Each structure stands twice: as structure tokens, then as C-alpha cells.
Amino acid sequence: MPTVLTDDRTALVEAARRALGPVGAFLPVPTTGAPSVEELRAAARRLERAGYPAAWTNEVIGKDALVQVAVLLAATERMVFGTGIANIWARSAQTTQGAAALLAQAYPGRLVLGLGVGYPEQAASVGREFGRPLATMRGYLERMAAPAQLPVPEGAYPRIVGANGPKMLALAAEAADGALPAMVAPEFTAEARRLLGPDKLLVILVDADAGAGDMATVAATVGAHLAAGADHVTVGLPIGAEFNTGVDRLEQLAPALLEPAA
């Protein structure tokens, strides 16, 4: 059976809304070389000083987003970190649950776990069958609640699902704490809010360089998604952006994005 969400989950979502704030930053995703640990720490500190209450990081097979988040949590004072998206093929469901719970216990209120089914190639790379995305995601969420071989830490955190279609959004509403659609129009955000209902967390990822890419355009795009029902909009750069240059861009955007949302 799907995980039953109690009133405690509703309180968790409300706390996450407050902690995330309206706007966050998505750490750049370079493709020519991984940033060093010191570059990651410096980027998180810069974005925190710029006023972003939250930052998000990606995951692919071979890169562990939860380990990265642990490093960044330790490097910052209050910033919330989210995974956008932790790939379900990267680790077993029970291991994901245990890792996220330990981080949530160590840094209460500073973790949002985004989970996604990814692509068939990612499943094949770890010797697994992709199956039907909806059933695969449902099964993973159910296994997260299954007993582990040994007791795991207790730590509460919101769990959201990468969802760019109505069926996955419906699953997010039923069995998770919310959803994270990526690169969608405000009209989709409005429909996502309708499907999720008022008590779920809705995070939207937008491209800072879409359209004109100037500060006013990016701020208007963020505002449109918030008006359509998003709780939080995270602003990122196209995949392949140079890491430090991308952080410069996010830092420059902060006044235009954060002051209207304050």
C-alpha cells in the first residue's frame, strides 16, 4: 500500500514552505569536469550570503547527491538543500530513506528530498529494468517505508517527486509530500497545483537563460509561477554551464529575484 501521509506530514510541508522561501538557486551542472569540494562549498556560501534561502543539486548515476548535500549542509549555516532530482537507480529505496533520515536528524528542517524515475539508460547502467515509470516510482516509494535490516535513524523530511505529467503528479499527491516539475509553463504549474491540492509542496525549476534571460524577464517568470500556485521556484542554468560562471550569474540575479519575493 502507498505510504499514508498523516497530519504530521502536513506540518512538515508547511515548515518546508517557510524554510525554502519563494525562490532558490539550482547549482550549475557542468559536463566537462566536476567542481571540487572547495568550489562547491564556496558556491553554497556565496549563494547563502546573496540571500537565497535554498539551493538544489542534481544527480546522475555516478554522482551521489546526498553525499554532496551533506558536504554543503556542513559548509553553510541555515541554507536548505534539495535534491533535484535524486535518481532512484542510484541506491536502494531503504538506503535512500536511511541516508535522508540521517541528514534530516543532523540538520533539522534543512533537507528536501526530490526523487525521480530518470531514464531507461540509467536503469540499464546499473543492470536494472526500467519498467513502467509510474509503477516503478510507486514501488520505490513503498519500499522506502519497508523495514531495513537494522534500525535506521529517525529524521523527518519532505519527500517530493519529479513529475512533468498528470499521472506522476497524481502519484505525488497520493504517496509523497509534493512534486517538482521542471521547465514548464505557468499554465502547467496551475494545473499541477490543482492536481496536488493545497496541502502538498510544489517546487518548480525554471531556466534563468530562457527567453531574453535578463533580470526582469527571469523575475517575471518566477513571479508567474508563484502566482500560478508554486510554493518555491528554483532558478538554474542550462546543463553544461561552467560551474563558477553559473554561480556568478545566480549571484547577480539574487537582488531581482529575492527582493520582490521578500
C-alpha positions in Angstrom: 0.0 0.0 0.0 1.2 3.6 -0.6 2.6 5.5 2.3 -0.1 7.1 4.4 0.5 10.8 4.9 -0.6 12.0 8.4 -1.2 15.4 9.8 2.4 15.4 10.7 3.2 15.4 7.0 1.1 18.5 6.5 3.0 20.2 9.3 6.3 19.1 7.6 5.1 20.6 4.3 4.2 23.9 6.0 7.6 24.0 7.7 9.3 23.4 4.3 7.4 26.2 2.7 8.7 28.6 5.3 12.2 27.3 5.2 12.5 27.2 1.4 11.1 30.6 0.8 9.7 31.6 -2.6 12.9 31.5 -4.6 16.0 29.3 -4.6 19.1 28.6 -6.7 19.9 25.4 -8.6 23.6 24.7 -8.6 25.1 24.7 -12.1 25.6 21.3 -13.8 28.9 21.3 -15.8 29.6 18.5 -18.2 33.3 19.0 -18.8 34.6 18.5 -15.3 33.2 18.2 -11.7 33.7 21.1 -9.4 36.0 20.5 -6.5 34.7 20.2 -2.9 36.1 23.6 -2.2 34.3 25.1 -5.2 31.1 23.5 -4.0 31.5 24.9 -0.5 32.4 28.3 -1.8 29.4 28.4 -4.1 27.0 27.4 -1.4 28.4 30.1 0.9 28.2 32.7 -1.8 24.6 31.9 -2.6 23.7 31.9 1.1 25.3 35.3 1.5 23.4 36.5 -1.6 20.2 35.8 0.3 19.0 32.6 -1.3 17.3 30.5 1.4 17.7 27.3 -0.5 19.8 25.6 -3.1 19.2 22.5 -5.2 21.6 19.9 -6.8 21.2 17.3 -9.5 22.1 13.6 -9.5 23.1 11.2 -12.2 24.5 7.6 -11.9 28.0 8.0 -10.5 27.3 11.2 -8.6 25.8 10.9 -5.1 23.6 13.9 -4.4 23.1 13.0 -0.8 26.8 13.0 -0.1 27.1 16.3 -1.9 24.2 17.7 0.2 25.9 16.5 3.4 29.0 18.5 2.4 27.0 21.6 1.6 24.9 21.4 4.8 28.1 21.3 6.8 29.5 24.3 4.9 26.5 26.6 5.5 24.7 28.0 8.5 21.0 27.9 7.6 20.5 27.1 3.9 18.0 24.4 2.9 19.2 21.9 0.3 17.1 19.9 -2.0 17.8 17.1 -4.5 16.6 17.9 -7.9 16.4 15.0 -8.6 17.9 12.1 -6.6 17.8 9.2 -9.1 16.0 6.1 -7.8 18.5 3.9 -9.7 21.5 5.3 -7.7 20.6 3.4 -4.5 18.0 1.1 -2.9 14.9 2.7 -1.5 15.8 1.7 2.1 19.3 3.2 1.7 17.8 6.4 0.4 15.4 6.5 3.4 18.2 5.9 5.9 20.5 8.4 4.3 17.9 11.1 4.1 16.7 10.5 7.6 20.2 10.8 9.0 20.8 14.1 7.2 17.4 15.3 8.5 18.3 14.4 12.0 21.7 16.1 11.7 20.3 19.2 10.1 16.6 19.5 11.1 14.4 21.4 8.6 17.2 21.8 6.0 16.6 18.9 3.6 14.0 18.3 0.9 14.4 15.0 -0.9 13.3 15.1 -4.5 13.1 11.7 -6.2 12.8 10.9 -9.9 12.5 7.8 -12.0 15.0 9.0 -14.6 15.6 7.3 -17.9 15.8 3.7 -19.2 19.6 4.2 -19.9 20.1 5.0 -16.2 18.4 1.8 -15.1 20.3 -0.2 -17.7 23.6 1.3 -16.4 23.1 -0.4 -13.1 21.7 -3.7 -14.5 18.0 -2.9 -13.8 14.8 -3.0 -15.9 13.2 0.4 -16.2 9.7 -1.0 -16.4 6.7 1.3 -16.4 7.7 4.7 -14.9 4.6 5.1 -12.7 4.7 1.6 -11.3 8.4 1.8 -10.8 8.2 5.1 -8.9 5.2 3.8 -6.8 7.2 0.7 -5.9 10.2 2.7 -4.8 8.1 5.0 -2.6 6.5 1.9 -1.0 9.9 0.3 -0.4 11.2 3.4 1.4 8.7 2.7 4.1 9.7 -1.0 4.4 11.8 -2.3 7.3 15.6 -2.2 6.9 17.9 -4.9 8.1 19.0 -2.8 11.0 17.3 0.2 12.7 17.7 3.4 10.7 17.9 6.9 12.2 14.7 8.8 12.7 14.6 12.1 10.9 11.6 13.8 9.3 12.0 15.4 5.9 9.6 16.3 3.0 9.8 13.9 0.0 8.7 15.1 -3.4 8.6 13.5 -6.8 9.9 14.8 -10.2 6.7 15.0 -12.2 6.1 16.5 -15.6 2.9 14.8 -16.4 -0.6 14.3 -14.8 -0.1 10.6 -13.8 3.1 11.2 -11.9 1.6 14.3 -10.3 -1.3 12.2 -9.2 1.1 9.7 -7.6 2.9 12.6 -5.9 -0.4 13.8 -4.4 -1.2 10.3 -3.2 2.1 8.9 -1.9 4.5 11.8 -1.4 4.7 15.3 0.0 4.6 17.1 -3.3 6.2 17.4 -6.7 9.0 19.1 -8.7 8.1 19.7 -12.3 11.0 21.2 -14.5 11.0 23.7 -17.3 7.2 24.0 -17.6 4.9 26.9 -18.4 3.0 28.7 -15.6 -0.2 27.1 -17.0 1.3 23.7 -16.1 2.1 25.0 -12.7 -1.5 26.0 -12.2 -2.7 22.5 -13.3 -0.1 20.9 -11.0 -1.4 22.8 -8.1 -4.9 21.7 -8.9 -3.9 18.1 -9.1 -1.8 18.2 -6.0 -4.3 20.1 -3.9 -3.4 22.9 -1.4 -1.5 20.7 1.2 1.3 19.5 -1.0 4.7 21.2 -1.7 5.0 22.4 -5.3 8.6 23.3 -6.4 9.2 24.5 -10.0 12.6 24.5 -11.8 13.0 27.3 -14.3 15.8 28.3 -16.7 17.5 31.6 -15.9 18.5 31.9 -19.6 15.1 31.2 -21.2 13.7 33.9 -23.4 15.6 37.2 -23.1 17.4 36.0 -20.0 17.6 39.4 -18.5 16.9 40.0 -14.8 13.5 41.5 -15.4 12.4 38.6 -17.6 13.7 36.0 -15.1 11.9 37.8 -12.2 8.7 37.9 -14.2 8.9 34.2 -15.0 9.4 33.4 -11.3 6.6 35.6 -10.3 4.2 34.0 -12.9 4.9 30.5 -11.4 4.4 31.7 -7.9 1.1 33.4 -8.9 0.1 30.1 -10.5 0.5 28.2 -7.3 4.1 27.2 -6.9 5.4 27.3 -3.3 9.0 27.6 -4.4 10.8 28.3 -7.7 14.4 27.3 -8.1 16.3 29.1 -10.8 19.0 27.2 -12.8 21.2 27.4 -15.8 21.2 25.1 -18.8 23.1 21.8 -18.4 26.7 22.3 -19.3 27.1 25.7 -17.9 30.5 26.4 -16.4 30.2 26.0 -12.7 31.8 29.2 -11.3 30.4 31.3 -14.1 26.9 29.9 -13.4 27.3 30.8 -9.7 28.3 34.3 -10.7 25.1 34.5 -12.7 22.9 33.3 -9.9 24.5 35.7 -7.5 23.9 38.6 -9.9 20.2 37.6 -10.2 19.6 37.5 -6.5 18.5 41.1 -5.9 16.0 41.0 -8.8 14.6 37.6 -7.6 14.7 37.9 -3.9 13.7 41.5 -3.1 10.2 41.2 -4.8 9.6 37.9 -3.0 10.6 39.3 0.4 
